[in-house]
Amino acid sequence: MTDAIPELVVLLDAAGAAIGTARKDTVHTADTPLHLAFSLYAFDASDRLLLTQRAASKVAFPLLWTNSVCGHPAPGEPLESAVRRRARDEMGLELAELRLVLPQFRYREELLGIVEHEACPVLVARAISAPRPHPQEVAAWEWMPWADFADEVMNGRRPVSPWCAAQVGQLLALGAAPQDWPTADPRLLPPAIPSPAPPT
């Protein structure tokens, strides 16, 4: 029996270009290097947002409420493939209508001596299956109308992860309704993300 292959994250320079890799299970420390990630906001057929509470076992920001799915593209992995893979692994979700909305989001935040430091494009999608969360990833989940969630976050009534709080403010600047948020130009993504293959 062999050990599982460690999951790798892509390390970045200040311009967002890849400069190496690190094991995901060791990268989050008091001095976490900038690395590649993504955030997904998944909505159901009634335009409710899927919220998730991070599992207690998470090294970074445990038990905080946050967006639907967070993850890290593997080295050389296309962004869309990474988002779909992580949605299945973390939440048992299948997605449709996947769109890029905040290609240049990045942040650095610290909690309890652990730093998150990510270039973290934000995407939205339609969830086309019921959530089946992985217990080591997600402690709880719920559906909520976007307007109610955004109001709670902006008025401080729902504590969320710091990246989610910042993302909600930027998403509201795109428009009040998620279906009206414009699709962003993928050329604005960090250069470490492989360009989509041209249509055949």
C-alpha positions in Angstrom: 0.0 0.0 0.0 1.4 3.4 -1.0 0.9 6.8 0.6 -1.4 9.2 -1.2 0.5 11.7 -3.4 0.7 15.1 -1.5 -1.5 17.9 -3.0 0.6 20.7 -4.3 -0.2 24.4 -4.6 1.4 26.9 -7.1 3.7 29.5 -5.6 3.6 33.0 -7.2 5.7 36.1 -7.6 4.3 39.5 -7.0 3.1 39.6 -10.7 1.2 36.3 -10.3 3.6 34.2 -12.3 4.4 30.7 -11.1 7.8 30.3 -9.3 7.5 26.8 -7.9 5.2 24.6 -5.8 4.7 23.6 -2.2 2.8 20.9 -0.4 -0.7 22.2 0.6 -0.4 20.5 4.0 2.7 22.5 4.9 2.3 25.8 3.1 0.0 27.6 5.6 2.2 29.0 8.4 2.9 32.3 10.1 4.7 33.4 6.9 2.6 31.8 4.1 4.0 32.6 0.6 1.7 34.0 -2.1 0.1 31.1 -3.9 -2.7 30.4 -6.4 -6.3 29.7 -5.2 -9.9 30.4 -6.2 -13.3 31.1 -4.7 -16.6 29.8 -6.0 -20.1 31.2 -5.3 -22.7 28.6 -6.3 -26.4 29.4 -6.7 -29.4 27.2 -6.9 -32.4 27.4 -9.3 -34.0 30.0 -6.9 -30.8 32.1 -7.0 -30.0 31.3 -3.4 -26.3 31.2 -2.4 -24.7 28.1 -0.9 -22.9 29.1 2.2 -20.4 26.7 3.9 -18.8 26.7 7.4 -15.2 25.6 7.3 -14.5 22.4 9.2 -12.9 22.6 12.7 -9.9 20.6 11.4 -8.9 23.3 8.9 -5.5 24.8 9.6 -6.5 28.2 8.3 -9.6 30.0 9.6 -11.5 27.0 11.0 -15.3 27.2 11.7 -15.8 30.5 9.9 -18.6 30.8 7.4 -17.6 31.5 3.9 -18.5 31.1 0.2 -19.6 27.9 -1.4 -16.2 26.3 -2.3 -12.5 27.3 -1.9 -9.6 25.5 -3.5 -6.2 25.6 -5.2 -5.5 24.7 -8.8 -2.9 22.0 -9.2 0.3 22.9 -11.2 -0.7 23.2 -14.8 -4.4 22.6 -14.1 -6.9 24.8 -16.0 -9.0 27.0 -13.6 -12.3 25.6 -14.7 -11.1 22.0 -14.2 -9.9 22.9 -10.7 -13.1 24.5 -9.7 -15.2 21.6 -10.9 -12.9 19.1 -9.2 -12.9 20.9 -5.9 -16.7 21.4 -6.0 -17.2 17.6 -6.3 -14.5 16.7 -3.7 -15.6 19.3 -1.1 -19.3 19.6 -1.6 -20.4 16.8 -3.9 -21.6 19.5 -6.3 -22.0 19.4 -10.1 -21.9 22.8 -11.7 -23.3 24.6 -14.8 -22.9 28.1 -16.1 -19.5 28.5 -14.6 -18.3 32.1 -15.1 -15.3 34.2 -14.0 -16.3 37.5 -12.3 -13.3 38.8 -10.2 -10.1 37.7 -12.0 -7.6 39.8 -10.0 -8.8 39.3 -6.4 -5.9 38.7 -3.9 -5.6 39.1 -0.2 -3.4 38.4 2.9 -5.0 37.7 6.2 -3.9 36.2 9.6 -5.8 34.4 12.3 -4.4 32.6 15.4 -0.9 32.8 13.9 -1.8 31.2 10.6 -1.6 33.4 7.4 -3.6 33.0 4.2 -1.9 34.7 1.2 -3.6 34.1 -2.1 -4.2 35.3 -5.6 -7.7 34.1 -5.7 -9.9 34.6 -8.7 -13.7 34.5 -8.0 -16.2 32.5 -10.1 -19.9 32.0 -10.0 -21.9 28.9 -11.1 -25.2 27.2 -11.0 -25.4 24.2 -8.7 -27.2 21.3 -10.5 -26.9 18.7 -7.7 -27.7 18.7 -4.0 -24.8 19.3 -1.6 -23.0 16.3 -0.2 -20.3 17.8 1.9 -17.1 16.1 2.9 -17.0 16.2 6.7 -13.3 16.9 6.9 -13.9 20.0 4.7 -17.3 21.4 5.8 -18.9 21.6 9.2 -22.3 23.0 8.1 -24.0 24.5 5.1 -27.1 26.4 4.1 -28.8 28.2 1.2 -29.6 31.9 1.5 -30.9 34.6 -0.8 -27.9 36.6 -2.1 -29.4 40.0 -1.0 -29.9 38.7 2.6 -26.4 37.3 2.8 -24.7 40.4 1.4 -26.7 42.6 3.8 -25.6 40.5 6.8 -22.0 40.5 5.7 -21.8 44.2 4.9 -23.5 45.2 8.2 -21.4 42.8 10.3 -24.3 40.5 11.4 -22.7 37.4 9.9 -19.0 36.8 10.6 -17.4 35.3 7.6 -13.9 34.6 6.4 -11.9 37.7 5.6 -11.6 36.9 1.9 -15.4 36.3 1.7 -16.1 39.7 3.3 -13.8 41.5 0.8 -15.2 39.5 -2.1 -18.8 40.4 -1.2 -18.0 44.1 -1.3 -16.4 43.7 -4.7 -19.2 41.6 -6.0 -21.8 44.1 -4.9 -19.9 46.7 -6.9 -20.6 44.6 -10.1 -24.4 44.8 -9.5 -27.1 44.0 -7.0 -28.1 40.7 -8.7 -25.6 37.9 -9.3 -27.1 37.1 -12.7 -26.2 40.6 -13.8 -22.5 40.4 -12.9 -20.5 40.7 -16.1 -18.2 37.9 -17.1 -14.6 39.0 -16.7 -11.9 38.8 -19.4 -9.8 35.6 -18.6 -6.7 37.5 -19.9 -6.8 39.4 -16.5 -6.1 36.2 -14.6 -2.7 35.6 -12.9 -0.3 34.5 -15.6 0.3 31.2 -13.6 -3.1 30.0 -14.7 -3.0 28.2 -18.1 -4.8 29.9 -20.9 -8.0 28.1 -22.0 -7.6 25.9 -25.0 -8.9 27.5 -28.2 -12.2 26.1 -29.6 -11.8 23.3 -32.1 
